[in-house]
Structure formats: structure tokens, C-alpha cells
Amino acid sequence: MKVVTVVGARPQFIKAAVVSHVLRKNHTEILVHTGQHFDRNMSELFFEEMDIPKPDYNLGISGGTHAQMTGRMMIAIEEVLQSESPDWLLVYGDTNSTLAAALAAAKLHIPVCHVEAGARLHSLNNPEEINRICTDRIGTLLLTSTENGLNELKKENLGDRSVFVGDPMYDAFRIYSEKRNIRDVRLESLAGGEIPVPDKFYYLTCHREENTKDDITLLEILMAMESLDAPAIYPVHPRNRERALKLAVENRISKVVLTEPVGYLESTCLVCNAEKIVTDSGGLQREAFFAGKKCVTVFPLAVWPETMVGHRNDLAKPEAKDIIVKLSLKQEIDGGYHPFGDGHAAERIVAAMMKGA
């Protein structure tokens, strides 16, 4: 079986790491990196840390509008698919890379396997939701991370091509989360130089346009973290760097530690050792859930409702007061609740493609 896998963003690198290791034992994989995430700390470092095979094709496509990026990716991916003639195209998640690859393959009559299918926000105001829906509609094999995702696809009359396999991000967390000791983690400050991780800290990630497009919303989030009883580590996305630095200086924010983006091993180590977590990332809220850490998600919609039980993950408005209130809610953990599978999703993904080949 020959598979072309297309990735472009750091959550996809994580999933591809565990699946590629299983897939390449008995099959041929051609790895395509679109370049959607291109910064070293958001791309190359992930490949190195997780021993992901070097991409066979690096398309170097990033920037521009959603349509411009998706269009350029489609053209380039079509050329790869025509050259390689795979049995499957494998895509993950909901990025522009996912949709572009799926569209290119479908028009060439190449079967499309979509991992993390069926995730729904039920809002077309979210661009990733459009990518998810369109990819699922043209997908040949839809593999879900949760039973809820499978039920969503059944509601859309797509159940006959859908299978619950579990979440490869949980596979990755089980494998990699203990490979870094917190005392060995060094953070690169945006102000310059390395700094150690504080003995007690909170972990903040914030990159969505809804939370970073203007000073008001991002400042509210930063002020919430500034009011806590310990420093907050905030690895800043490259496009938010200037705004975050400006707001920190202008508002004398001293307890939010602004750092360069961190690799996957460092991030999971921070997750496992943080007091609590504030994020707008779909991946990080799952990792907080895996680690048993209280999480507050600054977003109006439930990306992963499975995590929102017993106050393990609460939604908050981009307002300091609401974030602080939600952080104070005590979580209740049910040790028998495992909505993301048993940590062997990668094997099931490969088996499902083999069955459908």
C-alpha cells in the first residue's frame, strides 16, 4: 500500500509522527509538508524531536488569504499526486492543507482518508469548520477520534464510511509526555536569553485570530494571567509577537513570561507540570485533559465537548474576570472516562486503510 500523507501545521505533525511510525513498518509513505507552519520552532523542531521522517516534498506555501493559500496548495499537491499515484491520500484535522489535499485527490479519483473526522462546532463562522465539513463530504474513509465524532457523521448520513479509531494525539501523549524533565526545559525569552522554568507556573497558549486580532482581547487574557499567584509561561505565535511585546511593556505586565514557540516535548512537559492551563488550542485542551490538568479554553464554542465534564475544561470569554472565575472552578476526574480511545489509534488507522484498499 502506497500512501501520500499531507501535513502543514504543528498539530498534524504530532498525529503524523505516531501514524507514520506504524505505517512505514509494512507500507510506503510519501510525506508532503505544505509549509503552512514554517517557523523552525513550529515545524522543523517537531520533525527532529518526534523522529518524523524528512518530508519527501516541502512545498513552502504559507501566507495570503484562505483562498489564496488553499488554491496554491491544490495546484502543488495535484502535481505530487499525479507523480506518485498513491493508493490513498491521508490527511489530518481541519487546516487549509487538509482541504486543499482532499480536493486535489478527489478530483484525481484518489481515495481520501480523513483522520479526526466528524469534529463539529456547528458554526460556519469558523473557517476550520468549513474545512472539516468539506473534507468529510469528499472523504472515502472517515476516521473519528471520539464516539461523538462518529455520531455527528451518522447524522450527516456519512456513517457508512466512518469508523471510530481513537485520537492519535493521545497515542503521541502517551509515548512522548515523559521524555523531557521539567528541570531540563529552557525557555527562550522574547526579550532575549534563556530563562529557567519557575517552580510553580501556569501555561498559556493563545493564537486564534478571535483572541489576538486587537489589543483589547489579548490584553484581557494577559491581565487575567497577570493576576494569578504564580508566573504564566506564554510561548507566543510568530504573528502575535509584536502585539504581545507591546502590550506587556505598555501595561507593565511582569508575571506573564513571553517566550519563543516551544517544541512538542517541551510543551507536553509544561502541560504535565503546570498548575492550570489557559488556551484557545484544540490540541492543547486535549493534552490538558490527558494530563488531568484543569483547563480554561478562551473560545465561544466547544471544540472537544468530551473534555468538558466535571469542570475539567471550561469555556471562557476573552475577559479577565471570566477567565479567573473559570480557573477557580474545581475539576472532578472520573478515572474510568476515556473518550479518546486506548492510545492505539495509529494501528487502527493503518488497519482501516488496509481494509479499504
N, C-alpha and C positions, 0 to 999 in steps of 0.2 A: 504494500500500500504506500502510495506516494502522497504526501500532504504538503500543501503550501500554507504556512501559518503567517498571518499578518498581525503585527503589533505596532503601536505607536506611542503609547503613554505608559507611565510607570505602573499603574495597576495591572496592565496587560503583561508587562514584563514578569511580574510576580506569578501570575497564573501560568504563563508560558514556561516558566522555569520548571515547575513540577511536572507539567504535562509533557514537555519536550524530553525530559529525562526518561519517562516511561515510553513515549512514542518511539524514540530512537533506538530502543533495545532491539526491535524487530522490523522497523519500518524506516522509510526515507522521509526526512522532513527538510523542506526548503524554508528558511526563515527570512521574512521580509520586514524590515523596520522602515516605517514611513517617514520617521523624523519628526512626528508631531511634538514629542518632547525631545529636545535636542541638547539641553544643558548637560554637562558631564555628570553632575550630581543627580540629575533626574533621568539619566539614560545609561551612559557607559558604566557608571559605578554599579548599577543594578546588574548588568551583564557579568561584571567581574565578580561581585560578591556572591551571586547565586549560581555561578558557573553555567550561565546560559550560553549556548553555542554562538559564536560570532555570526551576525546576520549575513546571509548569502547576498542579500540586496539591501542597500541603505539608500532610500530614495531622497532623503534630505528635504522633505516637504513640510513646511510649517508657516504660520502666519497667514494673514489675509482673512477675508470673511469666511463663514462656514461654507458657503457655496464655492468660493474660490479654492479653498483648501480641499474640499471633497472632490471637486472637478479635476484638479491637478493629480490627486491621488488615484482617481479612477483610471486616468489615462496611463499613468506609470504602472499601476498594478495589472491592468489589462495586458500590457506588454510582457510582464513577468509570467502571467498565467498562460499566455499563448506560447511562450518559450518553454515552459516547464511541463505543461499538460498534466496536471496532477489529478489524482482520484478524488481528492477533497480540498476545499478551502476551509481552513479553521480560523475563526475569529472569536474575540472575547469582548464582552461588555458592550459599551454604548458610545464610543468615540466616533469622530468623523472618519478615522481609519477603518473602523468596523463597517460602517455603512458603505464607504467607497469600495472596499474589497468585496463585500457581499454583492453589490450592484454589478461590479465588473464580472464576477464569477457567474452570477445568474444569467447574464446576457451571453456568456460563452457556454452555457449549459453545463457548468461545473458544479457539482453538489456543494452546498454550503452547510457547514456545521457551526452553529452559534452556541458558544458556552456563556452561561449566565443569562440565558433566555428567560423571558417571562417576567422580568422585573418591571414593575409599573408604578408610576407616580400618579397616573390619571390626570395629567395636566400637560397640554401641548404647548404651554408657555416655556417649558423646559426643553432646550434643544436636544439633550441626550434622550429624552423620551421619544422624540421623533426618530432618532437613530435606532432605538430599541425596537419600536413598532415596525418600522420598515424592514429591518434586518430579519425579524421574526417572520414577517409575511412572506419573504422570498427565501427563507432558510429551508433546507432539506431536512436537517436534523437539529432539533431544538433541545438543548441540554440545560436543565434548570438547577440552580444552587439550592433551592428550597422547595418544599411541597407547595407552598403558597404560589411560587412562580409557575409550577405545573398547573395549579388550579386556574390561574389567570389565563394561561394558554388554552385550557379547555373551554373557558368562557368565550374565547375568540375563535372557537372551532378549529384549533390547531393541535388538539390533544393527540391526534393520530400520528404526529411526527415528533412528539415531545416525550422526554424521559427525565426523571429526577435522578441526578448523579451525585449531588453534593457540591460543595464550594471548594474549588482548587485553592482559594485563598486560605482556607482552613488547613488544607494539606501543607501549604507553604509555612503557615504559622507554626504548626506542629514541628516541622523539620528545622526551621531557621531561628525560632524565637530565643533559643538558649545558646546561640553561637557567639554572642557578644556579652561580656561582663560590663555592667554599668560603669565600673571604675576605669575601664579601658576606652570608653567613649570620649572623644574630644570634639568639641563644637567649634566651628569656625565663625567667629562673630562678624556681623556685617560691618562693625566698626573697625575690624582688623584684629588679627591674632587669634590664638586658640584659647578657649576657656574650658575649665572642667565642668562636669555636671554637678549642680548643687545636691546636697544630701537629701533635701526634700524639694520637690518641684511639681508643677502642673505641666501638662503638654497641650499646646495649642497648634492646630493647623487651620489655615483659613486661606482659601484660594478662589472660591467661586465668585463670579462676576457680581452676583447679587450682594455679596458682602464686602467687596473691595472696590467697587466702581466709583465710590466717592469717599470723601474724608469722614462724613458723618457716621456711616455704618461701621467702617473699620475702626474708627476711634471709639465707638461704643463697645466694641468687642475688646479692644486693648484696655480700656478703662475697667472693664469687668475683671480682667486678669490682674490688672494693677492693684485691685482692691483685695486680692486674696492673701492668705497668710504665708505664702511662700512664692518664690520666683516662678514664672511661667516661661518655658522654652518654646520659642516660636520660629521654626525653620520657614523662611519667607520664600514664596514662589518668586522667580526672577522678575515677572511682570509687576509684582507688588512692592519691589524693593524700595524704590524712591519714595513712594507714598508712606510706607511703614516707617522708614527712617525719618522723614519729615515730621510725621505725627508724633513720633517718640520724642524728638527734640523739642518741638513747639509746645508739647503738653507735659514735659518733664516726666516722661514715663521711664521709670528706672527698674521696675521689677519684671518687666517683660524682656526676656533675653532674645534679641533678634539675631538669628544665625543664618548661614547659608543652608540650602536644602541638604538633608541628610540621606544617606543610603538606606536600603531596606533593613539591613542588620542593625544599624544604629536606631532606626525608627522603631522597630519592634522591641528593642531593648528599652527605649524611652517609654513605650506603651506599658511594658511589663513593670516598670519601676516608678511610674508617675503616681501621684496621689489620685488625680482625676484627669479627665481628658475633655477638651472642648474642640470641636472640629466641624467642618462642613463637608468632609470627605466621606463618600460612601464606603471606601475601603477601610479607613481608619476606625469608623464606628463599629465595623465588624471585628476588627482586630482588638478593640477595647472590649467587646463582648467576649471574644475568645479568651482574653486575659483576665476576665472578671473585674474589669475596672469600670467605675461609674463614668458615663459619657453624657455630654450635652451636645446636641447637634444643632448648630445655628442654621436652620433651614425651615421653610414653612411646610414641607411635605415629608412624609415618612418614606424614605428611600428603602429601608430594610425594616419593615414593621416587626419582623421576627425578633429584633433586638429590643423592642420597646415593651418589655414585660418587666414588672416589678421595679420600675424606675431604673432599669439598667441603662437605658438610653432615653433621654427626654428631649423633645424639640424645644427650641427657644427662639425668640425673636432676636434680631440683631440690636438688642438693647441691653445695656449693662445690668439694669435691675432684674430683667427677666432671666438672664444668664445666671446671675448669682442665686436667684431663687431656685432655679432648676438644679444647680450644682448642690444645693443644700438638701435635696430630696434623697433619702437613703435608699439604696438599691437592695433588692431581695433576690438572691440567686437560688434557682432550682437546679441542683446538680444533675437531675435526670433529663433536662431540657436541652436537646441537641438538634436544632432546626437546620444546621448547615452540613449535616452528614457526619461520617465517622473518620474523616481525614484521608480517605482513599478515593477521592473524586477523580484523580488523574487516571487511575487504572480503568475506571468505569467510562471515562470519556473515550479513551482509546478503544476499549471493547465495543462501545456503541458505534464508533465509526467502522470498525472491522465488520460488525454485523450488517451494517448498511451498505458496505462497499460492493 
